[in-house]
């Protein structure tokens, strides 16, 4: 099982694909999402979004000023005012 992840900024789609784990920062602290996570709506704070792909590789983005939406069917949408992949 995997999450379908969509990370978008106000200007463009930054990353889209499957993941086994996504960790993002909220005002209350970090939150992790795995397949089967309950539906969630949270504020996205400035910080790293760490995505672990099914093959174990990692994708790191810097994002903030937005929200995170975990939907039924293992779809995770991260909508940020600003976001970019880390170098």
N, CA, C and O atoms as a DFTB+ gen file, in Angstrom:
348 C
 N C O
     1  1       0.834      -1.191       0.000
     2  2       0.000       0.000       0.000
     3  2       0.869       1.242       0.000
     4  3       1.973       1.257       0.545
     5  1       0.340       2.284      -0.628
     6  2       1.073       3.544      -0.682
     7  2       0.092       4.704      -0.693
     8  3      -1.070       4.563      -1.076
     9  1       0.587       5.840      -0.267
    10  2      -0.168       7.082      -0.365
    11  2       0.022       7.667      -1.751
    12  3       1.092       7.520      -2.342
    13  1      -0.992       8.325      -2.277
    14  2      -0.829       9.141      -3.472
    15  2      -0.641      10.574      -2.974
    16  3      -1.552      11.149      -2.378
    17  1       0.518      11.140      -3.213
    18  2       0.871      12.448      -2.665
    19  2       0.919      13.484      -3.780
    20  3       1.486      13.250      -4.848
    21  1       0.311      14.631      -3.505
    22  2       0.375      15.782      -4.404
    23  2       0.864      16.972      -3.591
    24  3       0.203      17.393      -2.642
    25  1       2.015      17.512      -3.958
    26  2       2.571      18.701      -3.311
    27  2       2.541      19.820      -4.334
    28  3       3.210      19.752      -5.365
    29  1       1.763      20.848      -4.044
    30  2       1.629      21.963      -4.981
    31  2       1.891      23.279      -4.266
    32  3       1.630      23.428      -3.073
    33  1       2.415      24.227      -5.032
    34  2       2.590      25.585      -4.529
    35  2       1.569      26.472      -5.229
    36  3       0.791      26.005      -6.060
    37  1       1.582      27.738      -4.888
    38  2       0.675      28.681      -5.535
    39  2       0.978      28.811      -7.022
    40  3       0.125      29.249      -7.794
    41  1       2.194      28.430      -7.431
    42  2       2.613      28.628      -8.815
    43  2       2.628      27.363      -9.664
    44  3       2.445      27.440     -10.878
    45  1       2.844      26.191      -9.046
    46  2       3.014      24.981      -9.855
    47  2       2.927      23.725      -9.001
    48  3       2.966      23.781      -7.772
    49  1       2.811      22.598      -9.677
    50  2       2.917      21.322      -8.989
    51  2       4.402      21.082      -8.722
    52  3       5.220      21.145      -9.640
    53  1       4.743      20.808      -7.471
    54  2       6.136      20.636      -7.081
    55  2       6.539      19.162      -7.161
    56  3       7.622      18.838      -7.648
    57  1       5.666      18.273      -6.684
    58  2       5.964      16.844      -6.727
    59  2       4.672      16.057      -6.624
    60  3       3.744      16.457      -5.921
    61  1       4.616      14.939      -7.325
    62  2       3.462      14.051      -7.252
    63  2       3.965      12.622      -7.399
    64  3       4.824      12.347      -8.237
    65  1       3.439      11.722      -6.594
    66  2       3.837      10.330      -6.695
    67  2       3.377       9.536      -5.500
    68  3       2.601      10.018      -4.674
    69  1       3.868       8.300      -5.414
    70  2       3.500       7.416      -4.321
    71  2       4.519       7.509      -3.194
    72  3       5.706       7.750      -3.416
    73  1       4.017       7.309      -1.969
    74  2       4.888       7.353      -0.788
    75  2       4.382       6.380       0.255
    76  3       3.195       6.058       0.306
    77  1       5.299       5.920       1.085
    78  2       4.923       5.074       2.214
    79  2       4.868       5.872       3.511
    80  3       4.245       5.444       4.483
    81  1       5.524       7.039       3.525
    82  2       5.528       7.905       4.701
    83  2       5.762       9.344       4.261
    84  3       6.628       9.617       3.430
    85  1       4.980      10.263       4.826
    86  2       5.186      11.695       4.600
    87  2       5.158      12.363       5.966
    88  3       4.239      12.141       6.754
    89  1       6.169      13.184       6.245
    90  2       6.243      13.925       7.494
    91  2       6.289      15.411       7.141
    92  3       7.107      15.846       6.330
    93  1       5.391      16.182       7.768
    94  2       5.323      17.623       7.512
    95  2       5.164      18.359       8.839
    96  3       4.783      17.768       9.849
    97  1       5.457      19.635       8.822
    98  2       5.410      20.446      10.037
    99  2       4.092      21.211      10.118
   100  3       3.639      21.802       9.138
   101  1       3.489      21.189      11.302
   102  2       2.303      21.989      11.594
   103  2       2.655      22.929      12.747
   104  3       3.718      22.777      13.348
   105  1       1.798      23.892      13.071
   106  2       2.098      24.757      14.219
   107  2       2.237      23.997      15.548
   108  3       2.900      24.477      16.468
   109  1       1.616      22.818      15.647
   110  2       1.686      22.025      16.865
   111  2       2.873      21.072      16.893
   112  3       3.147      20.462      17.927
   113  1       3.574      20.935      15.786
   114  2       4.691      20.017      15.681
   115  2       4.595      19.192      14.412
   116  3       3.738      19.446      13.565
   117  1       5.471      18.206      14.277
   118  2       5.470      17.379      13.069
   119  2       4.342      16.360      13.110
   120  3       3.946      15.884      14.173
   121  1       3.838      16.038      11.925
   122  2       2.815      15.010      11.786
   123  2       3.248      14.073      10.665
   124  3       3.747      14.504       9.626
   125  1       3.044      12.782      10.902
   126  2       3.407      11.782       9.908
   127  2       2.170      11.115       9.341
   128  3       1.192      10.886      10.053
   129  1       2.221      10.807       8.056
   130  2       1.110      10.150       7.369
   131  2       1.605       8.872       6.719
   132  3       2.629       8.865       6.036
   133  1       0.873       7.795       6.937
   134  2       1.142       6.507       6.312
   135  2      -0.165       6.017       5.694
   136  3      -1.229       6.540       6.025
   137  1      -0.110       5.032       4.810
   138  2      -1.353       4.495       4.256
   139  2      -2.314       4.074       5.378
   140  3      -1.903       3.484       6.377
   141  1      -3.587       4.389       5.190
   142  2      -4.600       4.063       6.176
   143  2      -4.807       5.116       7.242
   144  3      -5.626       4.932       8.143
   145  1      -4.065       6.236       7.155
   146  2      -4.211       7.311       8.138
   147  2      -5.624       7.870       8.071
   148  3      -6.231       7.911       7.001
   149  1      -6.142       8.296       9.200
   150  2      -7.490       8.856       9.235
   151  2      -7.529      10.197       8.498
   152  3      -6.516      10.894       8.430
   153  1      -8.691      10.563       7.945
   154  2      -8.803      11.864       7.267
   155  2      -8.391      12.991       8.223
   156  3      -8.758      13.001       9.398
   157  1      -7.629      13.923       7.688
   158  2      -7.066      14.995       8.508
   159  2      -6.999      16.273       7.688
   160  3      -6.731      16.238       6.487
   161  1      -7.242      17.398       8.343
   162  2      -7.012      18.706       7.749
   163  2      -6.170      19.490       8.743
   164  3      -6.578      19.669       9.891
   165  1      -5.000      19.962       8.320
   166  2      -4.082      20.645       9.224
   167  2      -3.421      21.825       8.518
   168  3      -3.309      21.857       7.293
   169  1      -2.991      22.784       9.316
   170  2      -2.235      23.931       8.800
   171  2      -0.802      23.486       8.547
   172  3      -0.211      22.790       9.373
   173  1      -0.244      23.881       7.415
   174  2       1.149      23.601       7.078
   175  2       2.017      24.766       7.541
   176  3       1.854      25.894       7.076
   177  1       2.934      24.487       8.454
   178  2       3.876      25.496       8.927
   179  2       5.127      25.461       8.052
   180  3       5.373      24.475       7.357
   181  1       5.910      26.528       8.086
   182  2       7.150      26.575       7.326
   183  2       8.113      25.505       7.820
   184  3       8.366      25.392       9.019
   185  1       8.643      24.729       6.900
   186  2       9.602      23.692       7.271
   187  2       9.740      22.654       6.175
   188  3       9.283      22.853       5.050
   189  1      10.368      21.556       6.512
   190  2      10.596      20.482       5.550
   191  2       9.376      19.577       5.448
   192  3       8.667      19.341       6.426
   193  1       9.154      19.081       4.243
   194  2       8.236      17.980       4.002
   195  2       9.118      16.827       3.547
   196  3       9.793      16.916       2.522
   197  1       9.108      15.738       4.322
   198  2       9.957      14.584       4.029
   199  2       9.084      13.452       3.509
   200  3       8.162      13.001       4.189
   201  1       9.380      13.002       2.311
   202  2       8.590      11.977       1.638
   203  2       9.472      10.750       1.428
   204  3      10.566      10.845       0.872
   205  1       8.981       9.598       1.879
   206  2       9.676       8.338       1.649
   207  2       8.908       7.573       0.585
   208  3       7.737       7.242       0.767
   209  1       9.570       7.298      -0.518
   210  2       8.941       6.592      -1.639
   211  2       8.935       5.079      -1.366
   212  3       9.683       4.605      -0.511
   213  1       8.093       4.317      -2.090
   214  2       8.026       2.866      -1.872
   215  2       9.366       2.140      -2.014
   216  3       9.572       1.103      -1.383
   217  1      10.277       2.669      -2.831
   218  2      11.583       2.031      -2.997
   219  2      12.584       2.437      -1.911
   220  3      13.738       2.011      -1.937
   221  1      12.137       3.266      -0.951
   222  2      12.995       3.699       0.148
   223  2      13.710       5.013      -0.089
   224  3      14.278       5.578       0.845
   225  1      13.697       5.516      -1.319
   226  2      14.352       6.796      -1.597
   227  2      13.557       7.930      -0.950
   228  3      12.364       7.799      -0.679
   229  1      14.239       9.030      -0.715
   230  2      13.638      10.172      -0.023
   231  2      13.522      11.372      -0.957
   232  3      14.380      11.603      -1.809
   233  1      12.451      12.124      -0.778
   234  2      12.254      13.402      -1.449
   235  2      12.080      14.427      -0.332
   236  3      11.257      14.238       0.565
   237  1      12.845      15.499      -0.384
   238  2      12.757      16.556       0.621
   239  2      12.331      17.843      -0.080
   240  3      12.892      18.229      -1.106
   241  1      11.328      18.494       0.497
   242  2      10.888      19.789      -0.017
   243  2      10.826      20.762       1.155
   244  3      10.680      20.358       2.309
   245  1      10.938      22.027       0.844
   246  2      10.747      23.088       1.823
   247  2       9.439      23.761       1.446
   248  3       9.266      24.215       0.315
   249  1       8.513      23.824       2.407
   250  2       7.185      24.339       2.096
   251  2       6.612      25.048       3.315
   252  3       7.085      24.870       4.437
   253  1       5.593      25.848       3.074
   254  2       4.922      26.522       4.176
   255  2       3.778      27.372       3.692
   256  3       3.524      27.492       2.494
   257  1       3.086      27.965       4.661
   258  2       1.994      28.897       4.359
   259  2       0.885      28.197       3.569
   260  3       0.509      28.643       2.486
   261  1       0.366      27.098       4.122
   262  2      -0.680      26.380       3.418
   263  2      -1.390      25.401       4.319
   264  3      -1.538      25.637       5.518
   265  1      -1.835      24.287       3.730
   266  2      -2.542      23.276       4.505
   267  2      -2.253      21.881       3.973
   268  3      -1.750      21.702       2.863
   269  1      -2.586      20.902       4.802
   270  2      -2.417      19.482       4.492
   271  2      -3.791      18.838       4.573
   272  3      -4.526      19.056       5.536
   273  1      -4.137      18.052       3.574
   274  2      -5.426      17.374       3.562
   275  2      -5.216      15.891       3.280
   276  3      -4.779      15.515       2.193
   277  1      -5.532      15.050       4.270
   278  2      -5.482      13.598       4.099
   279  2      -6.903      13.134       3.861
   280  3      -7.782      13.355       4.694
   281  1      -7.133      12.488       2.723
   282  2      -8.475      12.074       2.347
   283  2      -8.595      10.559       2.362
   284  3      -7.595       9.843       2.302
   285  1      -9.835      10.077       2.443
   286  2     -10.078       8.644       2.314
   287  2      -9.506       8.172       0.988
   288  3      -9.450       8.941       0.028
   289  1      -9.090       6.940       0.927
   290  2      -8.490       6.432      -0.299
   291  2      -7.005       6.700      -0.369
   292  3      -6.393       6.572      -1.429
   293  1      -6.409       7.080       0.783
   294  2      -4.960       7.296       0.867
   295  2      -4.445       8.362      -0.087
   296  3      -3.399       8.183      -0.711
   297  1      -5.175       9.475      -0.206
   298  2      -4.715      10.611      -1.007
   299  2      -4.331      11.743      -0.072
   300  3      -5.145      12.206       0.727
   301  1      -3.077      12.187      -0.178
   302  2      -2.546      13.262       0.657
   303  2      -2.222      14.454      -0.227
   304  3      -1.402      14.355      -1.140
   305  1      -2.866      15.578       0.047
   306  2      -2.623      16.808      -0.699
   307  2      -1.981      17.825       0.226
   308  3      -2.480      18.105       1.316
   309  1      -0.861      18.371      -0.233
   310  2      -0.172      19.425       0.505
   311  2      -0.193      20.652      -0.397
   312  3       0.432      20.681      -1.457
   313  1      -0.924      21.658       0.051
   314  2      -1.091      22.889      -0.730
   315  2      -0.354      23.992       0.016
   316  3      -0.715      24.347       1.139
   317  1       0.682      24.531      -0.622
   318  2       1.545      25.516       0.036
   319  2       1.566      26.826      -0.733
   320  3       1.495      26.846      -1.962
   321  1       1.664      27.913       0.010
   322  2       1.849      29.207      -0.635
   323  2       3.203      29.277      -1.302
   324  3       3.366      29.914      -2.342
   325  1       4.176      28.614      -0.692
   326  2       5.511      28.521      -1.280
   327  2       6.055      27.130      -1.020
   328  3       5.952      26.615       0.093
   329  1       6.630      26.526      -2.036
   330  2       7.212      25.194      -1.889
   331  2       8.230      24.970      -3.007
   332  3       8.049      25.419      -4.139
   333  1       9.283      24.275      -2.663
   334  2      10.282      23.881      -3.672
   335  2      11.033      22.665      -3.163
   336  3      11.176      22.459      -1.957
   337  1      11.508      21.868      -4.102
   338  2      12.307      20.712      -3.739
   339  2      13.660      21.182      -3.219
   340  3      14.250      22.122      -3.752
   341  1      14.144      20.520      -2.175
   342  2      15.449      20.862      -1.626
   343  2      16.544      20.389      -2.570
   344  3      16.387      19.390      -3.272
   345  1      17.635      21.107      -2.578
   346  2      18.752      20.752      -3.465
   347  2      19.446      19.510      -3.003
   348  3      20.407      19.070      -3.633
